Amino acid sequence: MYKKNIGLKLTTIILGSLLAINVAAQNWNIPADQSAKNSSFPFNASTAKEGEAIFTKNCVSCHGNPGKGNSLKSLSPIPPDLAGAVTQHRTDGDIFYIISTGRVIMPSFKDVLTDQDRWKVISYIRSFNKDYVQVLSKFDSGKSKLVKITMEFDAKTNQIKVLVKANETTGVVSLKNDEVELFAKRYFGKLQIDKTNRTDANGLVVFSFPKDLPGDKNGNVDLIVSVNDDSYGEVQYQKVFKVGVPTNKPSLTEKRAIWNVLAKAPVWLILTYLFCVFLVLSVFGYIVYNLFKLNKSSDIKNLKS
Amino acid sequence: MSEKEDKPKNKTRREFLQELGYVGIGAVIGGSAIFAGINYDKRKRQIDRIKVLTAENELIEIDRKDAGKVVKSKQEVLTYLQKEGREGIVGKRWVMVIDLSRCRNARKCMSSCQSAHHLRPEQSHITTLKMQESLDTPPYYMPKQCQHCDNPPCVAVCPVDATFKRPDGIVLIDNERCIGCRFCIAACPYSARYFNWSKPLHEQEDKDLTYNVELNVPQRKGTITKCLFSADRVREGKLPYCVGACPNGVFYFGDENEDAVTNGTTKETVRFKKLLEDNGGYRLMAELGTNPRVYYLPPKGKSYPFQDKDREEAEEHLKG
């Protein structure tokens, strides 16, 4: 009886842990609203082809070609074959979320690929599933023009206040509970300021701005605010604010150094060089002077007289 | 004499009319030919003449065959590229951060660098080294290229000003000036410079290319080649070749003045100082006082295993 119990317990533990591993491996914690997302354009052969080009550039090195089973086996966890059942059983929104956020060793493609590009990759992945029927998003892309964003900087609290409204025909509506991101434009990309916030009931969202962010020589920083609304889509707004630390550092070739160009040579080097030249020239001068003196003193006429 | 004088008198009316007819037909044919000629000329003028806007903002018409495209001569293009290459990008201080915990020796940085700079397969401006300090410490991979020092020993020893440091921090090599003395190879503590011992890979294809000091293409036998921080790409606002090619997010590249670096794989931009602070960033051989512009993050919490085939090699070296 006792032994039997242990056996039962062991099986439960083993089964349980197996299940846990299985769940952990597939546990992307995808929020329900993300999972229900859909593409606003229909998938066809041309979108799949464009998606294939993006896939070859960004995904093939780890996932391999869909259906070929040539994903990189040395990685842990092994990247799944995307034509496989695990991926194909997911909703389009799930795959979109996975590509966007990444997890463990899968990098996030949010800043690499545009929304359109990510949907095109999904279109390519879906082209390996004959039973796939696409559900289109009911989203109306024309509505994004109605969104009005205003941005203000509060110097006292060092905060950026963003107000998001939409000019509907029925009147001005505040966009509630929308994801808003604030970025500072940098040379190679956008630097996120603070964290992603959501608008309150008045469409207001507040970001605390760091005091040490470098701006241009006047302290200007190009700020970009990005709002994502379910019915209005993604809207961006850009404005320059004098919120950064004025930065005007000298160029790296400004200082005098031994490796710099002739005009920027160290003073000690120029002085030493000039001293050496002077030394050599003065030795020459001394010799000439002595020769001249010798010539004068050995003047035969002078001796005879 | 009398005969000649007699001839016109002998001309009958019939003969006169006949001649008149010939002249008439000739005139019609000739006239239409002239008309056709003028017409043709007119049409030709429309095709062969083009309207040109002068520098003084005047619209004039000239013969097409007189018009020539204003093409810069090869020498002019070269002079422009050389000047641009020496000046760099004003107000920038480029930095690179290499996260050793993410490198799994995919070698995509190497191949993209080789194809961009037309290097032979055995040459590379960047290499991924297999590292293991002692038998007790874990092995890891380390990409290593020119460190673009702020106090570059290689530039100090160059006798002909062929290698130089730009105001934006990049150390370049000008093969129009390089005499191949290899002093810089001897001076570099990071072994980051390579000598073109043999003919370049694309010698024939690159024959007509104008030398671009920011790309170091075409390569030239008997001169130095080295990492350029992809100065040509950076000028266009794009990340360097190696940074963009890495599939594992090893490289960050950016401007120190902006305090921001962008990851080549995820394109995520982060604060440069904070990245170094949070991850214990360091520079190679800092004790030499070379002040490199390349920073490393230690291989802490590696996401990728050290491959077994490389493990044996590393241990072999440690035994010896």
Interface residues (C-beta under 8 A of the other chain):
Chain A: S61 C62 S74 L75 S76 G102 V104 I105 P107 S108 F109 K110 D111 V112 A184 R186 Y187 F188 G189 K190 L191 Q192 D212 L213 P214 K217 T247 N248 K249 S251 L252 T253 E254 A257 I258 W259 N260 V261
Chain B: G88 V90 G91 K92 R93 R104 A106 K108 D150 N151 P152 P153 V155 A156 D161 F164 K165 R166 P167 D168 G169 G237 K238 L239 P247 N248 G249 F253 G254 D255 N257 E258 D259 A260 T262 T265 T266 K267 E268 T269 V270 R271 S303 Y304 P305 Q307
